[in-house]
Structure formats: structure tokens, C-alpha cells
Amino acid sequence: MIKKIKIFFISLLIIIPIYKIGLAEPVHNLPNIDIGKIAYEKYCAECHGYKLQGTAHGSNLSDNNFLQKLGKNPDKLYQEIISTMPPGKIGNIEKKDYSNITNYILNFSDIKEEDNQDWVSFNDPSTIDQPEERQSLFKNKVLENFNNISDKDINYPKKNDWTSWRRTPLGHGYSPLNQINKENVKKLRLAWSLTMNDGSNQGTPLISQGIMILTHPGNMVQALNAENGKLIWEYRYTYPKDSMVLGGATKNIAIYQDKIFMATYDAALIALDIRTGKLLWKTIKANYKDGYTHSSGPIIANGTVISGINGCERYIEDGCFITGHDPSSGKEIWRTSTVALSGDINSASWGDTPDIFKAGSDTWVAGSYDPILNIFYIGTSQAKPWVAASRGMSPNEKALYTNSTLAMDPKTGKILWFFQHIPGETIDMEVGFERILANIGDKKIVLTVGKDGILWKLDREKGKFIDLKETINQNIYKTVDRKKGKVIYRDDILLSKIDTPFSACPGIYGGNNWQAASYDPENNLIVIPLHQLCADMVGRYIEQKEGGGGYGADSKSYKMDNIDGKVGKLVSINVENMNQIWEYKQDAMFLTGALTTAGGLTFIGDLERKFMAFNTKTGELLWHSVLGSALHGFPISYATNGKQYIAVQTGMGVFRALTSLISPEIYQPEGGNAIYVFELQN
């Protein structure tokens, strides 16, 4: 039996054993709320939100559940914070900061912050901010001989380039380069590296014509010489007053024509001049004050800039949506709701729930695009609150279009077909990750893996179910029907009520998560990073009122039993017959997406600072290098001047709270955000 190392959340607030630390004075008498706000934003906001609204990685610190448990006892709240926060750095900040943070949380609902920012049209000149002058003597340069990015460059990139999130819009995460291969991978050495901004570092560099476009935390963008890392220009996004200023992941950007497109933390979409880094236009997609934000960026599909949005756990009129924008002006062309609202043929799938309380169905990860079929594909997440009882529903109510694969017309936003993977999902077991578009003979398929570790295989022309494969041990379903493509929860999960706990393996972190799988088309193999974790969960009461909502659950995460402590798992599946080819297990969680190459290699990084190369066919570990910090983001491969490179990022990620308690034996350095680029020895 493996000892359960628990993470207990108060709607996801981390708790470990509390040790009494006396206060010099009662915490509620400490006056400086402004200083508390600064300290809170520095140490807490990335997980708990800048408005204390909570995220998938930290609790809501302002709702009734929190106030009933800790908010009525200032000294108890202070003891809780000082003995558990920040994750991985407990006790490493000054006591006065802990006190000020506590006071800020307690007084938050009484703080009246004025923000005179008036939102205006995307084409109003006042929405255009210019790149700030760097404080050093460095001056931005201009890319003189850079050709515009065409549709062909996006859909069928030159083998040296990486022009979309997973290299092509098909979502493979595969490079056709083979200069680095199974025979010489042990000769890899560091070519160059670059320190990056603080914050959650989960980006994907893009490569075209020997230039790297690199995003940093804080919505900063740089153009670099991909051969040596020398800076050409830099852009720093300017946030509206009181909006998010640090943190959050920017998983991907897009490049097209003469522009770079980035979805910002404050729910805007911007375009930069790819040659100069100057801001060309800015479109406000939603109001960040309502909790809207982005964790991923756009995809270019048939000349349209398409992106989803996050922060949809709140009860507000707009709900969650996907938008298509004109690349030249930023004008919104279409907007499609990801929940079935009144008037939609599937509205009844929410029972009698009013539209304003149809929350969730975020799009956490960018979509994919088939240029032959002219169809855009994207995954949606679960309904919110997580537990059906907390949202006043039954798991038997499907709550469309949550937890679905959506196939859409990129020019109109029309949903052409959908496939819901887990109808009425009720334990945060979303299937909202990458969609991989593969061809097996004359069959056009779409592949995706959910938190439950189930690999789904669908026909991508019509959305018909073809097959599925379980890749990790699970106890959440009493039925997994491989012939019909249906899963049914255990009875105790289906019947769970508010304040009634239940267990789930895998738990809220998976199984699978945002660490993307990679597809090797030469061998019909998909390589999937997995986490062998479970969770105990209990749904809480969430009042249905405008502006309310949230995740509405307490959860404890721990290692699965009978895994000998090996939390990290990497599996390879033949997608033609859905048979497992190999698996590799280790103590440390895998924290990057996978990268496969024509050199027969699979690259991936982990919590223990290791960047590794495996034989894609056999799973044999061929090479590794220990870097400065835990690895994050999405590795890529590219070539310039006849030489192939492998690039990967390190530093802080959104799983820091989880990893510090699941794997306390693994040292996690503070910070360490950087990009490392490898080459073969001469």
C-alpha cells in the first residue's frame, strides 16, 4: 500500500499540517491593505486569481464556503496561510507579508477599487499601446529580409520550420528532421540558452526563416536569431489598470502574413508586426473583470484567427465561447457559444437550468485544423461547478457542448458536428486537450486523450466513434464500452450529493493533462505523458446568483496505490489497432508535452529537471540532460543553416502546488525560467 500524500483544497486551497505561530498583534488590527494587495499579487495570485476568484490550481478565497471555514476566524486563517503557503516555499516570506496577505483577504469584499478604463472599439486609436523602451541600452532592431507567412507556410511548413503550436495545424507535435537520431543523440550538447520572465512558463516557440518567436510569462514576446539566441526585438504587453500583471500560461501564439497573434491574460487578442514587434491592433474579446482570461492562443484556419477563452466558471450572461477574427484588422467575424443556450436544439441537455447558470465548457488548449476538409477542431472542458449536484443538475443531464470534440466551419463558426466524450461529467474529468488529426490509409481520424487517460479515436469527417483505449488504471467507470464508445460512472459517483465525498482514480490532475501527446505518422504511434494520481472529492453548495459560481469542490490528491511511487508514466499506442507498444514509468511527473521526430526519437521533460530522449519504437531511454529547473511547455525541433536544434523551456508551472506535495523528495528550485537549445557536437 502506497502512503497517501494528500493535497487538501478548500475549493482548492492547499492544506498541510498546521504548526502554531503566534502573532505579535491580532491580524485583523493590521491596517495596510494596499501592502497586503501587493504581497498577495506577488505570492498568491497566480494560483488563487487576482480577484481571489480561484482557479483550477487554487481555491476561491471569497466565496461562502471559504468564509464559513476560515474567513470568520482571522487568526486561524493566518495560521493556515503561514504554515502552507506558498507551495514549495513555505515560511520563506516575511511574517509581516503573511499578516498583510491575511488582512487583504479578509477585507477584500470591502475594498472599492476604482478602474476608469473604458473599453472602446478595437479600431479606436486609444486601444493601441506602443512597446515600452527597454531600460537597458538595447534598441529593438528590424527583421529586414523576412517574407510574409502564407497559408502554405502554416498548413505545410518547410521541414526546418515550426510555424504552429504543434508545428502544423494537424496537431502532431512531430518534426520531419532526422539529423539528430537514435545513433547520435548521445552527442547532444547545449547550443545556447536564455533566461526568461518570471511566471508560469508553458510556451511554444515558433520558427520561420531562422527566426524564433518566443513568448514569456507576462505576455512578453521576443524575436531571436534561432541559431544563437541573439535578441532582435522585444514587446511587452501593457495591461489595463488592476488587471493581471504576472503569471498565467501562454501555451501558444500564431504567426500569419506579417503578424504575430497573441491571446492575453486580460481577455484581449492582439497582433504584432512580425518584423518590428510593434502593436498593430488590439481587440477586447471579453471583460477580464468578469474573470475571463486565456491559457492558450489562436490557430490560423483558412485565413481566420480562431481562439477560445477561459474563466467561464462564473455565472454571467456571456458564458463561454470561441471567436474567429479577421487577421488584418482584428474585427470579430463570428462568435460561437460552447454551451447550448436557449434556442439551440440541444438546450434541453441542461434540464431547466437558465442560460446564465450554464457555466464551464472552457477551451484550455488550442484547436487543430484540416486544410483539406476545411474543418477546425477543438475540445471543450467540463460543466461548472464540477460536481453535478453543485450546479443543481444530475449527471444524467448531458450539459452540451461540454466535454466534447467540436468540428467547426472556420469561416462562419458553425458547429458541423460534435461528439461528447463524457455526458454529464461530474468529477472534473475533462476531455478538453489537444486534437490530433491523423490519416490511417484512407481513414481520416481525430485522436484525443482526457484526464481519465482514455484515448478516443473518431472519424473526423462526420464525428462517428471508431475506438477507444484505456491507458491508465481507473476506478471511476463501471462501464467502458469499447464498441459503442460510451462510459458510465460508478453508481456512488452518479448518485453523489452535496457534501458527500467519493474517490476517483485518476483524479482532478489526471491521468492526462495539458502535457500534449505527440503523433509519429511514420510509425502510426502516439506517445502520451500521464500522471498516476488519484483524488478524493466532495461537492459543495454553490448559490445560483448572477456573478457567483466557481469550481465548487474540495479535493485531496494522492499517488495511486501499487505503483511503487512511480507517478510519471509515458505510453506509446499504435493508433491503427489501439494496442499499447511500450510504457516507461518513473518517480517524477512528466511536465512537458511530447515531441517525436523523424530521427526515431521522443523528447520529453520532467519535474526532476531531466530532459530525455527515448527510442520512439521501443521506449528505450537513450539520453538525458539535467537542466537548471523543472521542465515545462512544449519542446520543438527546427533547423537553420543546415543544423538541427531541439528547444525546451524550464521554470515555474501551474502544477507547482501539486508537485511540491506529491513529490517532496524532489528538489524544485525557485524560479529558473529559461529556454535551452541543444545541438549535436561538431
C-alpha positions, 0 to 999 in steps of 0.5 A: 500500500502506497502512503497517501500524500494528500493535497487538501483544497478548500475549493482548492486551497492547499492544506498541510499540517498546521504548526502554531505561530503566534502573532505579535498583534491580532491580524485583523488590527493590521491596517495596510491593505494596499501592502497586503494587495501587493504581497498577495499579487506577488505570492498568491495570485497566480494560483488563487486569481487576482480577484481571489476568484480561484482557479483550477490550481487554487481555491476561491478565497471569497466565496461562502464556503471559504468564509464559513471555514476560515474567513470568520476566524482571522487568526486561524486563517493566518495560521493556515496561510503561514504554515502552507503557503506558498507551495514549495516555499513555505515560511520563506516570506516575511511574517509581516507579508503573511499578516498583510496577505491575511488582512487583504483577504479578509477585507477584500469584499470591502475594498472599492477599487476604482478602474476608469478604463473604458473599453472602446472599439478595437479600431479606436486609436486609444486601444493601441499601446506602443512597446515600452523602451527597454531600460537597458541600452538595447534598441529593438532592431528590424527583421529586414529580409523576412517574407510574409507567412502564407497559408502554405507556410502554416498548413505545410511548413518547410521541414526546418520550420515550426510555424504552429503550436504543434508545428502544423495545424494537424496537431502532431507535435512531430518534426520531419528532421532526422539529423539528430537520431537514435545513433547520435543523440548521445552527442547532444550538447547545449547550443545556447540558452536564455533566461526568461520572465518570471511566471508560469512558463508553458510556451511554444516557440515558433520558427520561420526563416531562422527566426524564433518567436518566443513568448514569456510569462507576462505576455512578453514576446521576443524575436531571436536569431534561432541559431544563437539566441541573439535578441532582435526585438522585444514587446511587452504587453501593457495591461489595463489598470488592476488587471493581471500583471504576472503569471498565467500560461501562454501555451501558444501564439500564431504567426500569419502574413506579417503578424504575430497573434497573441491571446492575453491574460486580460481577455484581449487578442492582439497582433504584432508586426512580425518584423518590428514587434510593434502593436498593430491592433488590439481587440477586447474579446471579453471583460477580464473583470468578469474573470475571463482570461486565456491559457492558450492562443489562436490557430490560423484556419483558412485565413481566420484567427480562431481562439477560445477563452477561459474563466467561464466558471462564473455565472454571467450572461456571456458564458463561454465561447470561441471567436474567429477574427479577421487577421488584418484588422482584428474585427470579430467575424463570428462568435460561437457559444460552447454551451447550448443556450436557449434556442439551440436544439440541444438546450434541453441537455441542461434540464431547466437550468437558465442560460446564465447558470450554464457555466464551464465548457472552457477551451484550455488548449488550442484547436487543430485544423484540416486544410483539406476538409476545411474543418477546425477542431477543438475540445471543450472542458467540463460543466461548472461547478464540477460536481453535478449536484453543485450546479443543481443538475444530475449527471444524467443531464448531458450539459452540451457542448461540454466535454466534447470534440467540436468540428467547426466551419472556420469561416462562419463558426458553425458547429458541423458536428460534435461528439461528447466524450463524457455526458454529464461529467461530474468529477472534473474529468475533462476531455478538453486537450489537444486534437490530433488529426491523423490519416490511417490509409484512407481513414481520416481520424481525430485522436484525443486523450482526457484526464481519465487517460482514455484515448478516443479515436473518431472519424473526423469527417462526420464525428462517428466513434471508431475506438477507444483505449484505456491507458491508465488504471481507473476506478471511476467507470463501471462501464467502458464500452469499447464498441459503442464508445460510451462510459458510465460512472460508478453508481456512488459517483452518479448518485453523489450529493452535496457534501458527500465525498467519493474517490476517483482514480485518476483524479482532478490532475489526471491521468492526462493533462495539458502535457500534449501527446505527440503523433509519429505518422511514420510509425502510426504511434502516439506517445502520451505523458500521464500522471498516476494520481488519484483524488478524493472529492466532495461537492459543495453548495454553490448559490445560483446568483448572477456573478457567483459560481466557481469550481465548487469542490474540495479535493485531496490528491494522492499517488495511486496505490501499487505503483511503487511511487512511480507517478510519471508514466509515458505510453506509446499506442499504435493508433491503427489497432489501439494496442499499447507498444511500450510504457516507461514509468518513473518517480517524477511527473512528466511536465512537458508535452511530447515531441517525436521526430523523424530521427526515431526519437521522443523528447520529453521533460520532467519535474526532476529537471531531466530532459530525455530522449527515448527510442520512439519504437521501443521506449528505450531511454537513450539520453538525458540532460539535467537542466537548471529547473523543472521542465515545462511547455512544449519542446520543438525541433527546427533547423537553420543553416543546415543544423538541427536544434531541439528547444525546451523551456524550464521554470515555474508551472501551474502544477507547482502546488501539486508537485511540491506535495506529491513529490517532496523528495524532489528538489524544485528550485525557485524560479529558473525560467529559461529556454535551452537549445541543444545541438549535436557536437561538431 
